C-alpha cells in the first residue's frame, strides 16, 4: 500500500495550455515566455504533410502559465514567426512577434 501511495503522490498533472489569438497577443503587456514545443503541420496517414500552414507554438511564461499560439487560423506572419522559434528559446512576447513583423515588412 505504501508503495502505491508514493506513486500517486509523485504524479504531477500539468495545467492545460490557454490558446491566445493573435489579436489578443498584440494587446498584451510584454512578458517572458519559453518555447516548450512547436508543431509544424499536421501529418496525414502514411506520414504525408496534410496541412503545412497549421502551426502551433506552446510556451511557459515566467510566472508558470502555459499558452499556445497559432493553430488553423494563424496569419502567415504568425506562422513564419513560430517557425523561426526553437525549443527552449526564451523571448519577450508580444515584442518579439512585433519586431519579427517589422523586420519582414522592411524586406518587402
PARO-634456 format. One record per residue: x negated, y, z negated of N, C-alpha, C in turn; residue number from 1; chain; residue in one letter. Coordinates in Angstrom, 2 decimals. Each point is the difference from the previous one (the first is absolute). Layout:
+---------+---------+---------+---------+----------+---------+---------+---------+---------+-----+-------+------+
:  n_east : n_north :    n_up : ca_east : ca_north :   ca_up :  c_east : c_north :    c_up :  nr : kette : rest :
+---------+---------+---------+---------+----------+---------+---------+---------+---------+-----+-------+------+
:       X :       Y :       Z :       X :        Y :       Z :       X :       Y :       Z : NUM :     A :    a :
...
+---------+---------+---------+---------+----------+---------+---------+---------+---------+-----+-------+------+
***
This chain:
+---------+---------+---------+---------+----------+---------+---------+---------+---------+-----+-------+------+
:  n_east : n_north :    n_up : ca_east : ca_north :   ca_up :  c_east : c_north :    c_up :  nr : kette : rest :
+---------+---------+---------+---------+----------+---------+---------+---------+---------+-----+-------+------+
:   -0.81 :   -1.19 :    0.00 :    0.81 :     1.19 :    0.00 :   -0.86 :    1.26 :    0.00 :   1 :     A :    x :
:   -1.01 :    0.04 :   -0.83 :   -0.84 :     1.20 :   -0.08 :   -0.65 :    0.28 :    1.35 :   2 :     A :    x :
:   -0.36 :   -1.02 :    0.72 :   -0.61 :     0.17 :    1.32 :    0.96 :    0.69 :    0.96 :   3 :     A :    x :
:    1.25 :   -0.41 :   -0.02 :    1.00 :     0.62 :    0.87 :    0.22 :    1.45 :   -0.38 :   4 :     A :    x :
:   -0.02 :    0.29 :   -1.27 :    0.17 :     1.37 :   -0.45 :   -1.14 :    0.88 :    0.50 :   5 :     A :    x :
:   -1.21 :   -0.49 :   -0.05 :   -1.15 :     0.77 :    0.47 :    0.12 :    0.28 :    1.49 :   6 :     A :    x :
:    0.46 :   -0.96 :    0.77 :    0.17 :     0.23 :    1.43 :    1.04 :    1.07 :    0.25 :   7 :     A :    x :
:    1.11 :   -0.08 :   -0.68 :    1.06 :     0.99 :    0.18 :   -0.46 :    1.38 :   -0.46 :   8 :     A :    x :
:   -0.76 :    0.06 :   -1.05 :   -0.46 :     1.28 :   -0.52 :   -1.04 :    0.64 :    0.91 :   9 :     A :    x :
:   -0.71 :   -0.79 :    0.80 :   -1.04 :     0.56 :    0.84 :    0.51 :    0.40 :    1.39 :  10 :     A :    x :
:    1.25 :   -0.34 :    0.32 :    0.57 :     0.38 :    1.30 :    0.30 :    1.49 :    0.01 :  11 :     A :    x :
:   -0.26 :    0.61 :    1.14 :    0.25 :     1.43 :    0.13 :    0.89 :    0.22 :    1.22 :  12 :     A :    x :
:    1.05 :    0.74 :   -0.17 :    0.90 :     0.31 :    1.10 :   -0.32 :    1.41 :    0.49 :  13 :     A :    x :
:   -0.32 :    0.13 :    1.27 :   -0.31 :     1.30 :    0.58 :    1.29 :    0.76 :    0.29 :  14 :     A :    x :
:   -0.05 :    1.29 :   -0.19 :    1.14 :     0.84 :    0.35 :    0.16 :    0.02 :    1.52 :  15 :     A :    x :
:    1.21 :    0.13 :    0.50 :    0.19 :     0.04 :    1.45 :   -0.55 :    1.31 :    0.58 :  16 :     A :    x :
:   -0.27 :   -0.03 :    1.29 :   -0.44 :     1.21 :    0.68 :    1.21 :    0.88 :    0.30 :  17 :     A :    x :
:   -0.17 :    1.30 :   -0.11 :    1.03 :     0.96 :    0.36 :   -0.30 :    0.52 :    1.39 :  18 :     A :    x :
:    0.95 :   -0.16 :    0.92 :   -0.18 :     0.50 :    1.36 :    0.12 :    1.52 :   -0.01 :  19 :     A :    x :
:   -0.96 :    0.66 :    0.65 :   -0.01 :     1.46 :    0.09 :    0.07 :    0.37 :    1.47 :  20 :     A :    x :
:    1.05 :    0.72 :    0.38 :    0.17 :     0.44 :    1.38 :   -1.02 :    1.11 :    0.31 :  21 :     A :    x :
:   -0.36 :    0.14 :    1.27 :   -0.99 :     0.98 :    0.40 :    0.39 :    1.42 :   -0.43 :  22 :     A :    x :
:    1.25 :    0.38 :    0.19 :    0.45 :     1.33 :   -0.40 :   -0.13 :    0.23 :   -1.49 :  23 :     A :    x :
:    0.31 :   -1.02 :   -0.79 :   -0.15 :     0.09 :   -1.45 :   -1.46 :    0.11 :   -0.39 :  24 :     A :    x :
:   -0.85 :   -0.76 :    0.67 :   -1.44 :     0.05 :   -0.28 :   -0.53 :    1.41 :    0.21 :  25 :     A :    x :
:    0.39 :    0.62 :    1.09 :   -0.50 :     1.34 :    0.33 :    0.44 :    1.06 :   -1.01 :  26 :     A :    x :
:    1.07 :   -0.26 :   -0.74 :    0.49 :     0.95 :   -1.01 :   -0.55 :   -0.29 :   -1.40 :  27 :     A :    x :
:   -0.73 :   -1.08 :   -0.16 :   -0.51 :    -0.38 :   -1.33 :   -1.23 :    0.84 :   -0.36 :  28 :     A :    x :
:   -0.18 :    0.25 :   -1.31 :   -1.25 :     0.62 :   -0.43 :   -1.14 :   -1.00 :    0.18 :  29 :     A :    x :
:   -1.21 :    0.50 :    0.13 :   -1.16 :    -0.85 :    0.23 :   -0.20 :   -1.01 :   -1.14 :  30 :     A :    x :
:   -0.35 :   -1.24 :    0.38 :   -0.27 :    -1.05 :   -0.98 :   -1.04 :   -0.97 :    0.58 :  31 :     A :    x :
:   -0.74 :   -0.65 :   -0.88 :   -1.00 :    -0.99 :    0.41 :    0.66 :   -1.36 :    0.16 :  32 :     A :    x :
:   -0.35 :   -0.71 :    1.06 :    0.55 :    -1.33 :    0.25 :   -1.08 :   -0.88 :    0.62 :  33 :     A :    x :
:    0.01 :   -1.26 :   -0.38 :   -0.95 :    -0.98 :    0.50 :    0.73 :   -1.02 :    0.86 :  34 :     A :    x :
:   -0.54 :   -0.25 :    1.19 :    0.60 :    -0.95 :    0.93 :   -0.16 :   -1.41 :   -0.56 :  35 :     A :    x :
:    1.13 :   -0.70 :   -0.16 :   -0.03 :    -1.40 :   -0.43 :   -0.05 :   -0.92 :    1.22 :  36 :     A :    x :
:    0.80 :    0.32 :    1.00 :    0.02 :    -0.79 :    1.23 :    0.71 :    0.78 :    1.09 :  37 :     A :    x :
:   -0.30 :   -0.35 :    1.24 :    0.70 :     0.55 :    1.16 :    0.48 :   -1.17 :    0.84 :  38 :     A :    x :
:    1.24 :    0.08 :    0.44 :    0.54 :    -1.01 :    0.91 :    0.08 :    0.64 :    1.37 :  39 :     A :    x :
:   -0.69 :   -0.58 :    0.95 :   -0.09 :     0.57 :    1.34 :    0.78 :   -0.82 :    1.00 :  40 :     A :    x :
:    1.30 :    0.15 :    0.00 :    0.84 :    -0.68 :    0.98 :    0.58 :   -1.29 :   -0.54 :  41 :     A :    x :
:    1.10 :   -0.42 :    0.58 :    0.64 :    -1.27 :   -0.35 :   -0.43 :   -1.07 :    0.98 :  42 :     A :    x :
:   -0.25 :   -1.18 :   -0.51 :   -0.35 :    -1.12 :    0.86 :    1.22 :   -0.87 :    0.25 :  43 :     A :    x :
:    0.21 :   -0.34 :    1.24 :    1.08 :    -0.91 :    0.37 :   -0.50 :   -1.43 :   -0.16 :  44 :     A :    x :
:    0.90 :   -0.96 :    0.13 :   -0.39 :    -1.41 :   -0.05 :   -1.09 :   -0.25 :    1.04 :  45 :     A :    x :
:   -1.00 :   -0.72 :   -0.35 :   -1.10 :    -0.28 :    0.91 :   -1.13 :    1.01 :   -0.12 :  46 :     A :    x :
:    0.16 :    1.01 :   -0.86 :   -1.08 :     0.95 :   -0.24 :   -0.05 :    1.17 :    0.96 :  47 :     A :    x :
:    1.02 :    0.17 :    0.84 :    0.01 :     1.13 :    0.93 :    0.49 :    1.25 :   -0.71 :  48 :     A :    x :
:   -0.59 :    1.14 :    0.33 :    0.40 :     1.26 :   -0.61 :    1.36 :    0.41 :    0.55 :  49 :     A :    x :
:    1.01 :    0.04 :   -0.86 :    1.36 :     0.30 :    0.44 :    0.28 :    1.50 :    0.01 :  50 :     A :    x :
:   -0.56 :    0.74 :   -0.93 :    0.27 :     1.43 :   -0.09 :   -1.27 :    0.71 :   -0.46 :  51 :     A :    x :
:   -0.77 :    0.46 :    0.95 :   -1.29 :     0.63 :   -0.31 :    0.17 :    1.34 :   -0.69 :  52 :     A :    x :
:    1.18 :    0.61 :    0.06 :    0.21 :     1.29 :   -0.62 :    0.51 :   -0.10 :   -1.43 :  53 :     A :    x :
:    0.25 :   -1.20 :   -0.49 :    0.44 :    -0.16 :   -1.38 :   -1.23 :   -0.08 :   -0.88 :  54 :     A :    x :
:   -0.25 :    1.06 :   -0.73 :   -1.16 :     0.07 :   -0.89 :    0.48 :    0.50 :   -1.35 :  55 :     A :    x :
:   -0.50 :   -0.59 :   -1.05 :    0.31 :     0.44 :   -1.36 :   -1.28 :   -0.01 :   -0.82 :  56 :     A :    x :
:   -0.16 :    1.01 :   -0.84 :   -1.15 :     0.08 :   -0.91 :    0.53 :    0.02 :   -1.43 :  57 :     A :    x :
:   -0.62 :   -0.79 :   -0.84 :    0.40 :    -0.13 :   -1.40 :   -1.08 :    0.60 :   -0.88 :  58 :     A :    x :
:    0.41 :    0.88 :   -0.91 :   -0.93 :     0.74 :   -0.85 :    0.36 :   -0.17 :   -1.47 :  59 :     A :    x :
:   -1.01 :    0.18 :   -0.85 :    0.20 :     0.16 :   -1.44 :   -0.50 :    1.39 :   -0.35 :  60 :     A :    x :
:    0.83 :    0.77 :   -0.70 :   -0.38 :     1.35 :   -0.37 :   -0.85 :   -0.03 :   -1.26 :  61 :     A :    x :
:   -0.64 :    1.12 :   -0.29 :   -0.86 :     0.10 :   -1.17 :    0.77 :   -0.26 :   -1.29 :  62 :     A :    x :
:    1.30 :    0.31 :   -0.01 :    0.80 :    -0.24 :   -1.21 :    0.72 :   -1.34 :    0.02 :  63 :     A :    x :
:   -0.40 :   -0.90 :    0.92 :    0.50 :    -1.37 :    0.01 :    1.24 :   -0.26 :    0.82 :  64 :     A :    x :
:    0.54 :    1.00 :    0.66 :    1.17 :    -0.23 :    0.84 :   -0.43 :   -0.69 :    1.29 :  65 :     A :    x :
:    0.92 :   -0.71 :    0.61 :   -0.28 :    -0.73 :    1.24 :    0.92 :    0.53 :    1.08 :  66 :     A :    x :
:   -0.60 :    0.50 :    1.10 :    0.80 :     0.56 :    1.08 :   -0.35 :   -0.66 :    1.33 :  67 :     A :    x :
:    0.95 :    0.09 :    0.92 :   -0.17 :    -0.55 :    1.34 :    0.34 :    1.10 :    1.01 :  68 :     A :    x :
:   -0.86 :    0.17 :    0.98 :    0.25 :     0.92 :    1.11 :    0.16 :   -0.81 :    1.27 :  69 :     A :    x :
:    0.76 :    0.55 :    0.93 :    0.12 :    -0.63 :    1.32 :    1.23 :   -0.84 :    0.15 :  70 :     A :    x :
:   -0.12 :   -1.03 :    0.81 :    1.14 :    -0.84 :    0.32 :    0.48 :    0.26 :    1.41 :  71 :     A :    x :
:    1.14 :   -0.54 :    0.35 :    0.46 :     0.07 :    1.39 :    0.30 :    1.41 :    0.51 :  72 :     A :    x :
:    0.28 :    0.96 :   -0.88 :    0.33 :     1.35 :    0.45 :   -1.16 :    0.98 :   -0.07 :  73 :     A :    x :
:   -1.21 :   -0.49 :   -0.24 :   -1.15 :     0.89 :   -0.17 :   -0.34 :    0.72 :    1.31 :  74 :     A :    x :
:   -0.39 :    1.27 :   -0.12 :   -0.40 :     0.77 :    1.17 :   -1.34 :   -0.51 :    0.53 :  75 :     A :    x :
:   -0.31 :    0.38 :    1.22 :   -1.28 :    -0.39 :    0.60 :   -1.17 :    0.54 :   -0.81 :  76 :     A :    x :
:    0.13 :    1.23 :   -0.54 :   -1.06 :     0.58 :   -0.82 :   -0.21 :   -0.81 :   -1.28 :  77 :     A :    x :
:    1.09 :   -0.39 :   -0.66 :   -0.12 :    -0.78 :   -1.23 :   -0.59 :   -1.37 :    0.28 :  78 :     A :    x :
:    0.40 :   -0.63 :    1.10 :   -0.55 :    -1.30 :    0.38 :   -1.51 :    0.12 :    0.22 :  79 :     A :    x :
:   -0.43 :    1.02 :    0.75 :   -1.43 :     0.19 :    0.27 :   -0.76 :    0.27 :   -1.31 :  80 :     A :    x :
:    0.58 :    0.80 :   -0.89 :   -0.63 :     0.27 :   -1.30 :   -0.17 :   -1.28 :   -0.79 :  81 :     A :    x :
:    1.06 :   -0.78 :   -0.10 :   -0.07 :    -1.23 :   -0.79 :   -1.01 :   -0.98 :    0.59 :  82 :     A :    x :
:   -0.10 :   -0.05 :    1.32 :   -0.98 :    -0.89 :    0.63 :   -1.43 :    0.44 :   -0.26 :  83 :     A :    x :
:   -0.19 :    1.26 :   -0.38 :   -1.35 :     0.50 :   -0.31 :   -0.43 :   -0.34 :   -1.42 :  84 :     A :    x :
:    0.93 :   -0.46 :   -0.83 :   -0.28 :    -0.28 :   -1.41 :   -0.64 :   -1.37 :   -0.17 :  85 :     A :    x :
:   -0.75 :   -0.15 :   -1.07 :   -0.64 :    -1.27 :   -0.34 :    0.37 :   -0.39 :   -1.42 :  86 :     A :    x :
:    0.13 :   -1.29 :   -0.23 :    0.33 :    -0.52 :   -1.34 :   -1.03 :    0.51 :   -1.01 :  87 :     A :    x :
:    0.50 :    0.49 :   -1.13 :   -0.87 :     0.51 :   -1.06 :   -0.33 :    1.48 :    0.13 :  88 :     A :    x :
:    0.34 :    0.60 :    1.13 :   -0.26 :     1.42 :    0.23 :    0.93 :    0.83 :   -0.86 :  89 :     A :    x :
:   -0.53 :    1.04 :   -0.64 :    0.81 :     0.92 :   -0.78 :    0.05 :    1.33 :    0.73 :  90 :     A :    x :
:    1.20 :    0.57 :    0.06 :    0.15 :     1.29 :    0.66 :    1.05 :    0.82 :   -0.73 :  91 :     A :    x :
:    0.02 :    1.29 :    0.29 :    1.01 :     0.90 :   -0.55 :    1.13 :    0.07 :    1.02 :  92 :     A :    x :
:    1.18 :   -0.41 :   -0.42 :    1.17 :     0.09 :    0.87 :    0.87 :    1.14 :   -0.51 :  93 :     A :    x :
:    0.70 :    0.71 :    0.80 :    0.08 :    -0.10 :    1.45 :   -1.12 :    0.72 :    0.74 :  94 :     A :    x :
:   -0.95 :    0.59 :   -0.76 :   -1.06 :     0.81 :    0.60 :   -0.76 :   -0.72 :    1.12 :  95 :     A :    x :
:   -0.36 :   -1.27 :   -0.25 :   -0.77 :    -0.75 :    0.99 :    0.81 :   -0.19 :    1.29 :  96 :     A :    x :
:    1.29 :   -0.24 :   -0.14 :    0.85 :    -0.17 :    1.18 :    0.13 :    1.32 :    0.76 :  97 :     A :    x :
:    0.19 :    1.11 :   -0.71 :    0.12 :     1.31 :    0.64 :   -1.29 :    0.35 :    0.72 :  98 :     A :    x :
:   -1.15 :   -0.26 :   -0.62 :   -1.30 :     0.25 :    0.65 :   -0.15 :   -0.85 :    1.24 :  99 :     A :    x :
:    0.44 :   -1.26 :   -0.08 :   -0.05 :    -0.90 :    1.15 :    0.84 :    0.56 :    1.15 : 100 :     A :    x :
:    1.20 :    0.48 :   -0.31 :    0.87 :     0.58 :    1.03 :   -0.65 :    1.21 :    0.64 : 101 :     A :    x :
:   -0.59 :    0.88 :   -0.80 :   -0.64 :     1.22 :    0.51 :   -1.19 :   -0.35 :    0.88 : 102 :     A :    x :
:   -0.81 :   -0.98 :   -0.41 :   -1.16 :    -0.38 :    0.80 :    0.43 :   -0.62 :    1.32 : 103 :     A :    x :
:    1.08 :   -0.74 :   -0.02 :    0.51 :    -0.61 :    1.23 :    0.58 :    1.06 :    0.92 : 104 :     A :    x :
:    0.70 :    0.99 :   -0.56 :    0.60 :     1.08 :    0.80 :   -1.09 :    0.83 :    0.69 : 105 :     A :    x :
:   -1.13 :    0.16 :   -0.66 :   -1.10 :     0.78 :    0.57 :   -0.67 :   -0.71 :    1.18 : 106 :     A :    x :
:    0.19 :   -1.31 :    0.10 :   -0.61 :    -0.78 :    1.08 :    0.89 :   -0.09 :    1.23 : 107 :     A :    x :
:    1.26 :    0.43 :   -0.12 :    0.93 :    -0.07 :    1.13 :   -0.12 :    1.20 :    0.90 : 108 :     A :    x :
+---------+---------+---------+---------+----------+---------+---------+---------+---------+-----+-------+------+
***
